[in-house]
Amino acid sequence: MKNEICANFFYVSKNMFIEGPFGGIIFAPLSKLILGQNTKVLYGRFFAKDITVHQYTQIYRVDFDPIVKKTYVLGR
């Protein structure tokens, strides 16, 4: 899974652990979100009731723009 990034919109209602490469939006207003346990670089927007970011994790803000057509390439 090295260098793989997926772009999705997620709605979750439980605790959610992001443990791999991620790029996208997570909207979890009733959930706890845990970021950066294994992967230390994440791209996107994160909304949750409670967010835990592990040490040395880098989060880069990427805005969602449904008007602009974007192409996403997954790693091989």
Distance bins in CASP14 RR format, pairs under 12 A and 6 or more apart:
PFRMAT RR
TARGET T0000
AUTHOR 0000-0000-0000
RMODE 2
METHOD distances of the structure
MODEL  1
1 19 0 0 0 0 0 1 0 0 0 0 0
1 20 1 0 0 1 0 0 0 0 0 0 0
1 21 1 0 0 1 0 0 0 0 0 0 0
1 22 0 0 0 0 0 1 0 0 0 0 0
1 38 0 0 0 0 0 1 0 0 0 0 0
1 39 0 0 0 0 1 0 0 0 0 0 0
1 74 0 0 0 0 1 0 0 0 0 0 0
1 75 0 0 0 0 1 0 0 0 0 0 0
1 76 0 0 0 0 0 1 0 0 0 0 0
2 20 0 0 0 0 0 1 0 0 0 0 0
2 21 1 0 0 1 0 0 0 0 0 0 0
2 39 0 0 0 0 0 1 0 0 0 0 0
2 74 0 0 0 0 0 1 0 0 0 0 0
2 75 1 0 0 1 0 0 0 0 0 0 0
2 76 0 0 0 0 1 0 0 0 0 0 0
3 20 0 0 0 0 0 1 0 0 0 0 0
3 21 1 0 0 1 0 0 0 0 0 0 0
3 39 0 0 0 0 0 1 0 0 0 0 0
3 41 0 0 0 0 0 1 0 0 0 0 0
3 73 0 0 0 0 1 0 0 0 0 0 0
3 74 0 0 0 0 1 0 0 0 0 0 0
3 75 1 0 1 0 0 0 0 0 0 0 0
3 76 0 0 0 0 1 0 0 0 0 0 0
4 20 0 0 0 0 1 0 0 0 0 0 0
4 21 1 0 1 0 0 0 0 0 0 0 0
4 22 0 0 0 0 1 0 0 0 0 0 0
4 23 0 0 0 0 1 0 0 0 0 0 0
4 39 0 0 0 0 0 1 0 0 0 0 0
4 72 0 0 0 0 0 1 0 0 0 0 0
4 73 0 0 0 0 1 0 0 0 0 0 0
4 74 1 0 1 0 0 0 0 0 0 0 0
4 75 1 0 1 0 0 0 0 0 0 0 0
4 76 0 0 0 0 1 0 0 0 0 0 0
5 18 0 0 0 0 0 1 0 0 0 0 0
5 20 0 0 0 0 1 0 0 0 0 0 0
5 21 1 0 1 0 0 0 0 0 0 0 0
5 22 1 0 0 1 0 0 0 0 0 0 0
5 23 1 0 1 0 0 0 0 0 0 0 0
5 24 0 0 0 0 1 0 0 0 0 0 0
5 39 0 0 0 0 0 1 0 0 0 0 0
5 41 0 0 0 0 1 0 0 0 0 0 0
5 42 0 0 0 0 1 0 0 0 0 0 0
5 43 1 0 0 1 0 0 0 0 0 0 0
5 44 0 0 0 0 1 0 0 0 0 0 0
5 60 0 0 0 0 0 1 0 0 0 0 0
5 62 0 0 0 0 0 1 0 0 0 0 0
5 72 1 0 0 1 0 0 0 0 0 0 0
5 73 0 0 0 0 1 0 0 0 0 0 0
5 74 1 0 0 1 0 0 0 0 0 0 0
5 75 1 0 0 1 0 0 0 0 0 0 0
6 18 0 0 0 0 0 1 0 0 0 0 0
6 20 0 0 0 0 1 0 0 0 0 0 0
6 21 1 0 0 1 0 0 0 0 0 0 0
6 22 1 0 0 1 0 0 0 0 0 0 0
6 23 1 0 0 1 0 0 0 0 0 0 0
6 24 1 0 0 1 0 0 0 0 0 0 0
6 25 0 0 0 0 0 1 0 0 0 0 0
6 26 0 0 0 0 0 1 0 0 0 0 0
6 42 0 0 0 0 0 1 0 0 0 0 0
6 43 0 0 0 0 0 1 0 0 0 0 0
6 44 0 0 0 0 0 1 0 0 0 0 0
6 72 1 0 0 1 0 0 0 0 0 0 0
6 73 0 0 0 0 0 1 0 0 0 0 0
6 74 1 0 0 1 0 0 0 0 0 0 0
6 75 0 0 0 0 1 0 0 0 0 0 0
7 21 0 0 0 0 0 1 0 0 0 0 0
7 22 0 0 0 0 1 0 0 0 0 0 0
7 23 1 0 1 0 0 0 0 0 0 0 0
7 24 1 0 1 0 0 0 0 0 0 0 0
7 25 0 0 0 0 1 0 0 0 0 0 0
7 26 0 0 0 0 0 1 0 0 0 0 0
7 43 0 0 0 0 1 0 0 0 0 0 0
7 44 0 0 0 0 1 0 0 0 0 0 0
7 45 0 0 0 0 0 1 0 0 0 0 0
7 62 0 0 0 0 1 0 0 0 0 0 0
7 64 0 0 0 0 1 0 0 0 0 0 0
7 65 0 0 0 0 0 1 0 0 0 0 0
7 66 0 0 0 0 0 1 0 0 0 0 0
7 70 1 0 0 1 0 0 0 0 0 0 0
7 71 0 0 0 0 1 0 0 0 0 0 0
7 72 1 0 1 0 0 0 0 0 0 0 0
7 73 0 0 0 0 0 1 0 0 0 0 0
7 74 0 0 0 0 1 0 0 0 0 0 0
8 18 0 0 0 0 0 1 0 0 0 0 0
8 22 0 0 0 0 1 0 0 0 0 0 0
8 23 0 0 0 0 1 0 0 0 0 0 0
8 24 1 0 0 1 0 0 0 0 0 0 0
8 25 1 0 0 1 0 0 0 0 0 0 0
8 26 0 0 0 0 1 0 0 0 0 0 0
8 27 0 0 0 0 0 1 0 0 0 0 0
8 44 0 0 0 0 0 1 0 0 0 0 0
8 64 0 0 0 0 0 1 0 0 0 0 0
8 72 0 0 0 0 1 0 0 0 0 0 0
8 74 0 0 0 0 0 1 0 0 0 0 0
9 23 0 0 0 0 0 1 0 0 0 0 0
9 24 1 0 0 1 0 0 0 0 0 0 0
9 25 1 0 1 0 0 0 0 0 0 0 0
9 26 0 0 0 0 1 0 0 0 0 0 0
9 27 1 0 0 1 0 0 0 0 0 0 0
9 28 0 0 0 0 0 1 0 0 0 0 0
9 44 0 0 0 0 0 1 0 0 0 0 0
9 45 0 0 0 0 1 0 0 0 0 0 0
9 47 0 0 0 0 0 1 0 0 0 0 0
9 64 1 0 0 1 0 0 0 0 0 0 0
9 66 0 0 0 0 1 0 0 0 0 0 0
10 16 1 0 0 1 0 0 0 0 0 0 0
10 18 0 0 0 0 1 0 0 0 0 0 0
10 22 0 0 0 0 1 0 0 0 0 0 0
10 23 0 0 0 0 0 1 0 0 0 0 0
10 24 0 0 0 0 1 0 0 0 0 0 0
10 25 1 0 0 1 0 0 0 0 0 0 0
10 26 1 0 1 0 0 0 0 0 0 0 0
10 27 1 0 0 1 0 0 0 0 0 0 0
10 28 1 0 0 1 0 0 0 0 0 0 0
10 31 0 0 0 0 0 1 0 0 0 0 0
10 33 0 0 0 0 0 1 0 0 0 0 0
10 44 0 0 0 0 0 1 0 0 0 0 0
10 45 0 0 0 0 0 1 0 0 0 0 0
10 46 0 0 0 0 1 0 0 0 0 0 0
10 47 0 0 0 0 0 1 0 0 0 0 0
10 48 0 0 0 0 0 1 0 0 0 0 0
11 25 0 0 0 0 1 0 0 0 0 0 0
11 26 0 0 0 0 1 0 0 0 0 0 0
11 27 1 0 1 0 0 0 0 0 0 0 0
11 28 1 0 0 1 0 0 0 0 0 0 0
11 29 0 0 0 0 1 0 0 0 0 0 0
11 30 0 0 0 0 1 0 0 0 0 0 0
11 31 0 0 0 0 1 0 0 0 0 0 0
11 47 0 0 0 0 0 1 0 0 0 0 0
11 48 0 0 0 0 0 1 0 0 0 0 0
12 18 0 0 0 0 0 1 0 0 0 0 0
12 25 0 0 0 0 0 1 0 0 0 0 0
12 26 1 0 0 1 0 0 0 0 0 0 0
12 27 0 0 0 0 1 0 0 0 0 0 0
12 28 1 0 1 0 0 0 0 0 0 0 0
12 29 0 0 0 0 1 0 0 0 0 0 0
12 30 0 0 0 0 1 0 0 0 0 0 0
12 31 1 0 1 0 0 0 0 0 0 0 0
12 32 0 0 0 0 1 0 0 0 0 0 0
12 33 0 0 0 0 1 0 0 0 0 0 0
12 34 0 0 0 0 0 1 0 0 0 0 0
12 46 0 0 0 0 0 1 0 0 0 0 0
12 47 0 0 0 0 0 1 0 0 0 0 0
12 48 0 0 0 0 1 0 0 0 0 0 0
12 49 0 0 0 0 0 1 0 0 0 0 0
13 27 0 0 0 0 0 1 0 0 0 0 0
13 28 1 0 0 1 0 0 0 0 0 0 0
13 29 0 0 0 0 1 0 0 0 0 0 0
13 30 1 0 1 0 0 0 0 0 0 0 0
13 31 1 0 0 1 0 0 0 0 0 0 0
13 32 0 0 0 0 0 1 0 0 0 0 0
13 33 0 0 0 0 0 1 0 0 0 0 0
13 48 0 0 0 0 0 1 0 0 0 0 0
13 49 0 0 0 0 0 1 0 0 0 0 0
14 28 0 0 0 0 1 0 0 0 0 0 0
14 30 0 0 0 0 1 0 0 0 0 0 0
14 31 1 0 1 0 0 0 0 0 0 0 0
14 32 0 0 0 0 1 0 0 0 0 0 0
14 33 0 0 0 0 0 1 0 0 0 0 0
14 34 0 0 0 0 0 1 0 0 0 0 0
14 48 0 0 0 0 0 1 0 0 0 0 0
14 49 0 0 0 0 0 1 0 0 0 0 0
15 28 0 0 0 0 1 0 0 0 0 0 0
15 30 0 0 0 0 0 1 0 0 0 0 0
15 31 1 0 0 1 0 0 0 0 0 0 0
15 32 1 0 1 0 0 0 0 0 0 0 0
15 33 1 0 0 1 0 0 0 0 0 0 0
15 34 1 0 0 1 0 0 0 0 0 0 0
15 48 0 0 0 0 1 0 0 0 0 0 0
15 49 0 0 0 0 0 1 0 0 0 0 0
15 50 0 0 0 0 1 0 0 0 0 0 0
15 51 0 0 0 0 0 1 0 0 0 0 0
15 52 0 0 0 0 1 0 0 0 0 0 0
16 22 0 0 0 0 0 1 0 0 0 0 0
16 26 1 0 0 1 0 0 0 0 0 0 0
16 27 0 0 0 0 0 1 0 0 0 0 0
16 28 1 0 1 0 0 0 0 0 0 0 0
16 29 0 0 0 0 0 1 0 0 0 0 0
16 30 0 0 0 0 0 1 0 0 0 0 0
16 31 1 0 1 0 0 0 0 0 0 0 0
16 32 1 0 0 1 0 0 0 0 0 0 0
16 33 1 0 1 0 0 0 0 0 0 0 0
16 34 1 0 0 1 0 0 0 0 0 0 0
16 35 0 0 0 0 1 0 0 0 0 0 0
16 36 0 0 0 0 0 1 0 0 0 0 0
16 37 0 0 0 0 0 1 0 0 0 0 0
16 46 0 0 0 0 1 0 0 0 0 0 0
16 47 0 0 0 0 0 1 0 0 0 0 0
16 48 1 0 0 1 0 0 0 0 0 0 0
16 49 0 0 0 0 0 1 0 0 0 0 0
16 50 0 0 0 0 0 1 0 0 0 0 0
16 51 0 0 0 0 0 1 0 0 0 0 0
16 52 0 0 0 0 0 1 0 0 0 0 0
17 26 0 0 0 0 0 1 0 0 0 0 0
17 28 0 0 0 0 0 1 0 0 0 0 0
17 31 0 0 0 0 0 1 0 0 0 0 0
17 32 0 0 0 0 1 0 0 0 0 0 0
17 33 0 0 0 0 1 0 0 0 0 0 0
17 34 1 0 1 0 0 0 0 0 0 0 0
17 35 0 0 0 0 1 0 0 0 0 0 0
17 36 0 0 0 0 1 0 0 0 0 0 0
17 37 1 0 0 1 0 0 0 0 0 0 0
17 38 0 0 0 0 1 0 0 0 0 0 0
17 39 0 0 0 0 0 1 0 0 0 0 0
17 48 0 0 0 0 0 1 0 0 0 0 0
17 51 0 0 0 0 0 1 0 0 0 0 0
17 52 0 0 0 0 1 0 0 0 0 0 0
17 54 0 0 0 0 0 1 0 0 0 0 0
18 24 0 0 0 0 0 1 0 0 0 0 0
18 26 1 0 0 1 0 0 0 0 0 0 0
18 28 0 0 0 0 0 1 0 0 0 0 0
18 31 0 0 0 0 0 1 0 0 0 0 0
18 32 0 0 0 0 0 1 0 0 0 0 0
18 33 1 0 0 1 0 0 0 0 0 0 0
18 34 1 0 0 1 0 0 0 0 0 0 0
18 35 1 0 1 0 0 0 0 0 0 0 0
18 36 1 0 0 1 0 0 0 0 0 0 0
18 37 1 0 0 1 0 0 0 0 0 0 0
18 38 0 0 0 0 1 0 0 0 0 0 0
18 39 1 0 0 1 0 0 0 0 0 0 0
18 40 0 0 0 0 0 1 0 0 0 0 0
18 41 0 0 0 0 0 1 0 0 0 0 0
18 42 1 0 0 1 0 0 0 0 0 0 0
18 43 0 0 0 0 0 1 0 0 0 0 0
18 44 0 0 0 0 0 1 0 0 0 0 0
18 46 0 0 0 0 1 0 0 0 0 0 0
18 48 0 0 0 0 0 1 0 0 0 0 0
18 51 0 0 0 0 0 1 0 0 0 0 0
18 52 0 0 0 0 0 1 0 0 0 0 0
18 53 0 0 0 0 1 0 0 0 0 0 0
18 54 0 0 0 0 0 1 0 0 0 0 0
18 57 0 0 0 0 1 0 0 0 0 0 0
18 59 0 0 0 0 0 1 0 0 0 0 0
19 33 0 0 0 0 0 1 0 0 0 0 0
19 34 0 0 0 0 1 0 0 0 0 0 0
19 35 0 0 0 0 1 0 0 0 0 0 0
19 36 1 0 0 1 0 0 0 0 0 0 0
19 37 1 0 1 0 0 0 0 0 0 0 0
19 38 1 0 1 0 0 0 0 0 0 0 0
19 39 1 0 0 1 0 0 0 0 0 0 0
19 40 0 0 0 0 0 1 0 0 0 0 0
19 42 0 0 0 0 0 1 0 0 0 0 0
19 54 0 0 0 0 0 1 0 0 0 0 0
19 57 0 0 0 0 0 1 0 0 0 0 0
20 34 0 0 0 0 0 1 0 0 0 0 0
20 35 0 0 0 0 1 0 0 0 0 0 0
20 36 0 0 0 0 1 0 0 0 0 0 0
20 37 0 0 0 0 1 0 0 0 0 0 0
20 38 1 0 1 0 0 0 0 0 0 0 0
20 39 1 0 1 0 0 0 0 0 0 0 0
20 40 0 0 0 0 1 0 0 0 0 0 0
20 41 0 0 0 0 1 0 0 0 0 0 0
20 42 0 0 0 0 1 0 0 0 0 0 0
20 43 0 0 0 0 0 1 0 0 0 0 0
20 57 0 0 0 0 0 1 0 0 0 0 0
21 36 0 0 0 0 0 1 0 0 0 0 0
21 38 0 0 0 0 1 0 0 0 0 0 0
21 39 1 0 1 0 0 0 0 0 0 0 0
21 40 0 0 0 0 0 1 0 0 0 0 0
21 41 1 0 0 1 0 0 0 0 0 0 0
21 42 1 0 0 1 0 0 0 0 0 0 0
21 43 0 0 0 0 1 0 0 0 0 0 0
21 44 0 0 0 0 0 1 0 0 0 0 0
21 74 0 0 0 0 0 1 0 0 0 0 0
21 75 0 0 0 0 1 0 0 0 0 0 0
22 33 0 0 0 0 0 1 0 0 0 0 0
22 35 0 0 0 0 1 0 0 0 0 0 0
22 36 0 0 0 0 1 0 0 0 0 0 0
22 37 0 0 0 0 0 1 0 0 0 0 0
22 38 0 0 0 0 0 1 0 0 0 0 0
22 39 1 0 0 1 0 0 0 0 0 0 0
22 40 0 0 0 0 0 1 0 0 0 0 0
22 41 0 0 0 0 1 0 0 0 0 0 0
22 42 1 0 1 0 0 0 0 0 0 0 0
22 43 1 0 0 1 0 0 0 0 0 0 0
22 44 1 0 0 1 0 0 0 0 0 0 0
22 45 0 0 0 0 0 1 0 0 0 0 0
22 46 0 0 0 0 1 0 0 0 0 0 0
22 57 0 0 0 0 0 1 0 0 0 0 0
22 59 0 0 0 0 1 0 0 0 0 0 0
22 60 0 0 0 0 0 1 0 0 0 0 0
22 62 0 0 0 0 0 1 0 0 0 0 0
23 35 0 0 0 0 0 1 0 0 0 0 0
23 39 0 0 0 0 0 1 0 0 0 0 0
23 41 0 0 0 0 1 0 0 0 0 0 0
23 42 1 0 0 1 0 0 0 0 0 0 0
23 43 1 0 1 0 0 0 0 0 0 0 0
23 44 1 0 1 0 0 0 0 0 0 0 0
23 45 0 0 0 0 1 0 0 0 0 0 0
23 46 0 0 0 0 0 1 0 0 0 0 0
23 59 0 0 0 0 0 1 0 0 0 0 0
23 60 0 0 0 0 1 0 0 0 0 0 0
23 61 0 0 0 0 0 1 0 0 0 0 0
23 62 1 0 0 1 0 0 0 0 0 0 0
23 64 0 0 0 0 0 1 0 0 0 0 0
23 70 0 0 0 0 0 1 0 0 0 0 0
23 72 0 0 0 0 1 0 0 0 0 0 0
23 74 0 0 0 0 0 1 0 0 0 0 0
24 42 0 0 0 0 1 0 0 0 0 0 0
24 43 1 0 0 1 0 0 0 0 0 0 0
24 44 1 0 1 0 0 0 0 0 0 0 0
24 45 1 0 0 1 0 0 0 0 0 0 0
24 46 0 0 0 0 1 0 0 0 0 0 0
24 47 0 0 0 0 0 1 0 0 0 0 0
24 59 0 0 0 0 0 1 0 0 0 0 0
24 60 0 0 0 0 0 1 0 0 0 0 0
24 61 0 0 0 0 0 1 0 0 0 0 0
24 62 1 0 0 1 0 0 0 0 0 0 0
24 63 0 0 0 0 0 1 0 0 0 0 0
24 64 1 0 0 1 0 0 0 0 0 0 0
24 70 0 0 0 0 0 1 0 0 0 0 0
24 72 0 0 0 0 1 0 0 0 0 0 0
25 33 0 0 0 0 0 1 0 0 0 0 0
25 42 0 0 0 0 0 1 0 0 0 0 0
25 43 0 0 0 0 0 1 0 0 0 0 0
25 44 1 0 0 1 0 0 0 0 0 0 0
25 45 1 0 1 0 0 0 0 0 0 0 0
25 46 1 0 0 1 0 0 0 0 0 0 0
25 47 1 0 0 1 0 0 0 0 0 0 0
25 48 0 0 0 0 0 1 0 0 0 0 0
25 61 0 0 0 0 0 1 0 0 0 0 0
25 62 0 0 0 0 1 0 0 0 0 0 0
25 63 0 0 0 0 1 0 0 0 0 0 0
25 64 1 0 1 0 0 0 0 0 0 0 0
25 65 0 0 0 0 0 1 0 0 0 0 0
25 66 0 0 0 0 0 1 0 0 0 0 0
26 32 0 0 0 0 0 1 0 0 0 0 0
26 33 1 0 0 1 0 0 0 0 0 0 0
26 34 0 0 0 0 0 1 0 0 0 0 0
26 35 0 0 0 0 1 0 0 0 0 0 0
26 42 0 0 0 0 1 0 0 0 0 0 0
26 43 0 0 0 0 0 1 0 0 0 0 0
26 44 0 0 0 0 1 0 0 0 0 0 0
26 45 1 0 0 1 0 0 0 0 0 0 0
26 46 1 0 1 0 0 0 0 0 0 0 0
26 47 1 0 0 1 0 0 0 0 0 0 0
26 48 1 0 0 1 0 0 0 0 0 0 0
26 49 0 0 0 0 0 1 0 0 0 0 0
26 51 0 0 0 0 1 0 0 0 0 0 0
26 59 0 0 0 0 0 1 0 0 0 0 0
26 62 0 0 0 0 0 1 0 0 0 0 0
26 64 0 0 0 0 0 1 0 0 0 0 0
27 33 0 0 0 0 1 0 0 0 0 0 0
27 44 0 0 0 0 0 1 0 0 0 0 0
27 45 0 0 0 0 1 0 0 0 0 0 0
27 46 0 0 0 0 1 0 0 0 0 0 0
27 47 1 0 1 0 0 0 0 0 0 0 0
27 48 0 0 0 0 1 0 0 0 0 0 0
27 49 0 0 0 0 0 1 0 0 0 0 0
27 64 0 0 0 0 0 1 0 0 0 0 0
28 34 0 0 0 0 0 1 0 0 0 0 0
28 35 0 0 0 0 0 1 0 0 0 0 0
28 45 0 0 0 0 0 1 0 0 0 0 0
28 46 0 0 0 0 1 0 0 0 0 0 0
28 47 1 0 0 1 0 0 0 0 0 0 0
28 48 1 0 1 0 0 0 0 0 0 0 0
28 49 1 0 0 1 0 0 0 0 0 0 0
28 50 0 0 0 0 1 0 0 0 0 0 0
28 51 0 0 0 0 1 0 0 0 0 0 0
29 46 0 0 0 0 0 1 0 0 0 0 0
29 47 1 0 0 1 0 0 0 0 0 0 0
29 48 1 0 0 1 0 0 0 0 0 0 0
29 49 1 0 0 1 0 0 0 0 0 0 0
29 50 0 0 0 0 0 1 0 0 0 0 0
29 51 0 0 0 0 0 1 0 0 0 0 0
30 47 0 0 0 0 0 1 0 0 0 0 0
30 48 0 0 0 0 1 0 0 0 0 0 0
30 49 1 0 1 0 0 0 0 0 0 0 0
30 50 0 0 0 0 1 0 0 0 0 0 0
31 46 0 0 0 0 0 1 0 0 0 0 0
31 47 0 0 0 0 1 0 0 0 0 0 0
31 48 1 0 1 0 0 0 0 0 0 0 0
31 49 1 0 1 0 0 0 0 0 0 0 0
31 50 1 0 0 1 0 0 0 0 0 0 0
31 51 0 0 0 0 1 0 0 0 0 0 0
31 52 0 0 0 0 0 1 0 0 0 0 0
32 46 0 0 0 0 0 1 0 0 0 0 0
32 48 1 0 0 1 0 0 0 0 0 0 0
32 49 1 0 0 1 0 0 0 0 0 0 0
32 50 1 0 1 0 0 0 0 0 0 0 0
32 51 1 0 0 1 0 0 0 0 0 0 0
32 52 1 0 0 1 0 0 0 0 0 0 0
33 42 0 0 0 0 0 1 0 0 0 0 0
33 45 0 0 0 0 0 1 0 0 0 0 0
33 46 1 0 0 1 0 0 0 0 0 0 0
33 47 0 0 0 0 1 0 0 0 0 0 0
33 48 1 1 0 0 0 0 0 0 0 0 0
33 49 0 0 0 0 1 0 0 0 0 0 0
33 50 1 0 0 1 0 0 0 0 0 0 0
33 51 1 0 1 0 0 0 0 0 0 0 0
33 52 1 0 0 1 0 0 0 0 0 0 0
33 53 0 0 0 0 1 0 0 0 0 0 0
33 54 0 0 0 0 0 1 0 0 0 0 0
33 59 0 0 0 0 0 1 0 0 0 0 0
34 42 0 0 0 0 0 1 0 0 0 0 0
34 46 0 0 0 0 0 1 0 0 0 0 0
34 48 0 0 0 0 1 0 0 0 0 0 0
34 50 0 0 0 0 1 0 0 0 0 0 0
34 51 1 0 0 1 0 0 0 0 0 0 0
34 52 1 0 1 0 0 0 0 0 0 0 0
34 53 0 0 0 0 1 0 0 0 0 0 0
34 54 1 0 0 1 0 0 0 0 0 0 0
34 57 0 0 0 0 0 1 0 0 0 0 0
35 41 0 0 0 0 0 1 0 0 0 0 0
35 42 1 0 1 0 0 0 0 0 0 0 0
35 43 0 0 0 0 0 1 0 0 0 0 0
35 44 0 0 0 0 0 1 0 0 0 0 0
35 45 0 0 0 0 0 1 0 0 0 0 0
35 46 1 0 0 1 0 0 0 0 0 0 0
35 48 0 0 0 0 1 0 0 0 0 0 0
35 50 0 0 0 0 0 1 0 0 0 0 0
35 51 1 0 0 1 0 0 0 0 0 0 0
35 52 1 0 0 1 0 0 0 0 0 0 0
35 53 1 0 1 0 0 0 0 0 0 0 0
35 54 1 0 0 1 0 0 0 0 0 0 0
35 55 0 0 0 0 0 1 0 0 0 0 0
35 56 0 0 0 0 0 1 0 0 0 0 0
35 57 1 0 1 0 0 0 0 0 0 0 0
35 58 0 0 0 0 0 1 0 0 0 0 0
35 59 1 0 0 1 0 0 0 0 0 0 0
36 42 1 0 0 1 0 0 0 0 0 0 0
36 46 0 0 0 0 0 1 0 0 0 0 0
36 51 0 0 0 0 0 1 0 0 0 0 0
36 52 0 0 0 0 1 0 0 0 0 0 0
36 53 1 0 0 1 0 0 0 0 0 0 0
36 54 1 0 1 0 0 0 0 0 0 0 0
36 55 0 0 0 0 1 0 0 0 0 0 0
36 56 0 0 0 0 1 0 0 0 0 0 0
36 57 1 0 1 0 0 0 0 0 0 0 0
36 58 0 0 0 0 1 0 0 0 0 0 0
36 59 0 0 0 0 1 0 0 0 0 0 0
37 52 0 0 0 0 1 0 0 0 0 0 0
37 53 0 0 0 0 0 1 0 0 0 0 0
37 54 1 0 1 0 0 0 0 0 0 0 0
37 55 0 0 0 0 0 1 0 0 0 0 0
37 56 0 0 0 0 0 1 0 0 0 0 0
37 57 0 0 0 0 1 0 0 0 0 0 0
38 54 0 0 0 0 1 0 0 0 0 0 0
38 56 0 0 0 0 0 1 0 0 0 0 0
38 57 0 0 0 0 0 1 0 0 0 0 0
39 53 0 0 0 0 0 1 0 0 0 0 0
39 54 0 0 0 0 1 0 0 0 0 0 0
39 56 0 0 0 0 0 1 0 0 0 0 0
39 57 0 0 0 0 1 0 0 0 0 0 0
39 58 0 0 0 0 1 0 0 0 0 0 0
39 59 0 0 0 0 0 1 0 0 0 0 0
40 53 0 0 0 0 0 1 0 0 0 0 0
40 54 1 0 0 1 0 0 0 0 0 0 0
40 55 0 0 0 0 1 0 0 0 0 0 0
40 56 1 0 1 0 0 0 0 0 0 0 0
40 57 1 0 1 0 0 0 0 0 0 0 0
40 58 1 0 0 1 0 0 0 0 0 0 0
40 59 0 0 0 0 1 0 0 0 0 0 0
40 60 0 0 0 0 0 1 0 0 0 0 0
41 53 0 0 0 0 0 1 0 0 0 0 0
41 56 0 0 0 0 1 0 0 0 0 0 0
41 57 1 0 0 1 0 0 0 0 0 0 0
41 58 1 0 1 0 0 0 0 0 0 0 0
41 59 0 0 0 0 1 0 0 0 0 0 0
41 60 1 0 0 1 0 0 0 0 0 0 0
41 62 0 0 0 0 0 1 0 0 0 0 0
42 51 0 0 0 0 0 1 0 0 0 0 0
42 53 0 0 0 0 1 0 0 0 0 0 0
42 54 0 0 0 0 0 1 0 0 0 0 0
42 56 0 0 0 0 0 1 0 0 0 0 0
42 57 1 0 0 1 0 0 0 0 0 0 0
42 58 1 0 0 1 0 0 0 0 0 0 0
42 59 1 0 1 0 0 0 0 0 0 0 0
42 60 1 0 0 1 0 0 0 0 0 0 0
42 61 0 0 0 0 0 1 0 0 0 0 0
42 62 0 0 0 0 1 0 0 0 0 0 0
43 57 0 0 0 0 0 1 0 0 0 0 0
43 58 0 0 0 0 1 0 0 0 0 0 0
43 59 1 0 0 1 0 0 0 0 0 0 0
43 60 1 0 1 0 0 0 0 0 0 0 0
43 61 0 0 0 0 1 0 0 0 0 0 0
43 62 1 0 1 0 0 0 0 0 0 0 0
43 63 0 0 0 0 0 1 0 0 0 0 0
43 64 0 0 0 0 0 1 0 0 0 0 0
43 72 0 0 0 0 0 1 0 0 0 0 0
44 58 0 0 0 0 0 1 0 0 0 0 0
44 59 1 0 0 1 0 0 0 0 0 0 0
44 60 1 0 0 1 0 0 0 0 0 0 0
44 61 1 0 0 1 0 0 0 0 0 0 0
44 62 1 1 0 0 0 0 0 0 0 0 0
44 63 0 0 0 0 1 0 0 0 0 0 0
44 64 0 0 0 0 1 0 0 0 0 0 0
45 51 0 0 0 0 0 1 0 0 0 0 0
45 59 0 0 0 0 1 0 0 0 0 0 0
45 60 0 0 0 0 0 1 0 0 0 0 0
45 61 1 0 0 1 0 0 0 0 0 0 0
45 62 1 0 0 1 0 0 0 0 0 0 0
45 63 1 0 0 1 0 0 0 0 0 0 0
45 64 1 0 0 1 0 0 0 0 0 0 0
45 65 0 0 0 0 0 1 0 0 0 0 0
46 52 0 0 0 0 0 1 0 0 0 0 0
46 53 0 0 0 0 1 0 0 0 0 0 0
46 57 0 0 0 0 0 1 0 0 0 0 0
46 59 1 0 0 1 0 0 0 0 0 0 0
46 60 0 0 0 0 0 1 0 0 0 0 0
46 61 0 0 0 0 1 0 0 0 0 0 0
46 62 0 0 0 0 0 1 0 0 0 0 0
46 64 0 0 0 0 0 1 0 0 0 0 0
47 64 0 0 0 0 0 1 0 0 0 0 0
51 57 0 0 0 0 0 1 0 0 0 0 0
51 59 0 0 0 0 1 0 0 0 0 0 0
53 59 1 0 0 1 0 0 0 0 0 0 0
62 70 0 0 0 0 0 1 0 0 0 0 0
62 72 0 0 0 0 0 1 0 0 0 0 0
63 70 0 0 0 0 0 1 0 0 0 0 0
64 70 0 0 0 0 1 0 0 0 0 0 0
END
